[in-house]
Amino acid sequence: MRLLLAEPNALMQKVLTERLKQESFELTVVDNGLDAINYIQNKSVDFVVSEELLPYKNGFELIRHAVENNIPIIIISDADLENKILEAFELGAIDFIDKPFSPHELVVRVKNAAKKVVQI
């Protein structure tokens, strides 16, 4: 599975990259929303995992582009606010993960979400 990870924090990128590659995901990592949107529009990607708070374009803008391109997206955020969670789902995110979380949890959620997308 070709996965795009949009994460501005270098340490979080490293931790998640290591864990996702252990699961044999083809992984591309970007650190801002503009690069993520450009990647979605110009490359082939099966799934997106994105931090909500990204430079240039935020995670909610990224949801719109992912949904327009029929790409499932999971949003990660430390903003544990019901309105943010609901907005992500209303825009079309397939899941929302509150920080802090374990990298293993992310892998399980990506795999589960991918199974649901295939079934639909």
N, C-alpha and C positions, 0 to 999 in steps of 0.2 A: 504494500500500500504506500502510495506517495503522499507524504504528510508535510504540510507547511506549518512551521512553528513561528509565531510572531511574538517575540518576547524581548523587551528592551533591557532587561537586567542580565548582565554577562554571566554572573554566577548561576542564576536560574537557568539560563541557556545551556550552560555546561552540564548541570545536573540532569536536566530533562533530555538533552541530546544523548548523553551516555545511556540513560535508561531506555529511551525509545529505540536507539540503535541496537540494544540487546534483543529487542523484539523484532529485528529485521525490517523496520520501517525504512523506506527511502526517505530521508529527512532533508528538508531545506529549512534553514533558519534565517529569519530577518529580524531586525531590531526596531522597525517602525511600521506604521500602518500604510504609508505610501508605497514602500517597497512590497509589502504584502499584497496590496491591491494590484500593483503592476505585475507581480508574479502570477496572481490568479488570472489576470487578463491575457498573459502571454505564454504561460507554461501549463503543463498538464499536472493537475494535483487532484487527489482523491478526497482529502480531508484537511481541515484547518483547525489548529489549536491556537488561540490568541489570548493574550493578556488584554484586559479591557482598556487600560491606560497606556496607549501607545503614542509616541511622538508623531506629529504631522496629521495622521488620520487615526481616530480612536477605534476601539474594538467594535463599537456599534456601527460605524461606517463600514468596517470590514465585513460585518454580518451581512449588510445589504448586498455587497458585491459577491460574497460567497453564495448567498441564496439566489441571486440573479444568474449565477453560473452553475446552479444545482450542485453546489459543494457543501457537504455538511460541515458545521463549525461548532466547536466547543469554546466557550469563553471562560477565562480564568480571571478572578478579581478578588481583591481584599475589601471591596466595598460591599459589605454584607447588608445591603439595603434592599428591601423587598421590591421597591420600584425599579431598581437596576436589574434585578433578576427577571422580573416580569417583562421589562423592556427587551431584554435579550431574547427571551422566549417569543415574545410578540413579533420581533423582527425576523425570527426564524432559526435562532440558535437551537441546536439539538440537545445541548446540555450546558450547565453553568457550574463551575467548580469554585468554591470559596477557598481563599488562602487562610491559613496554611493547609497544604495537602501533601500527600506523599507522592513521589513519582510513580510508585506502583499503582496508586489509585487512578492516576491519569491514564496509565496504560490500560487498566481494566475498563475505564469509562470509554476510551477511544474504541476498544475492541467491541464493547457492548453497543455503542452507538453505530458502529459500522455494520453490525449484524442487523440492527433495526432498519437501517437505510436500505440494505439489500432486500429485506422482507417487504418493504413498502411498495 
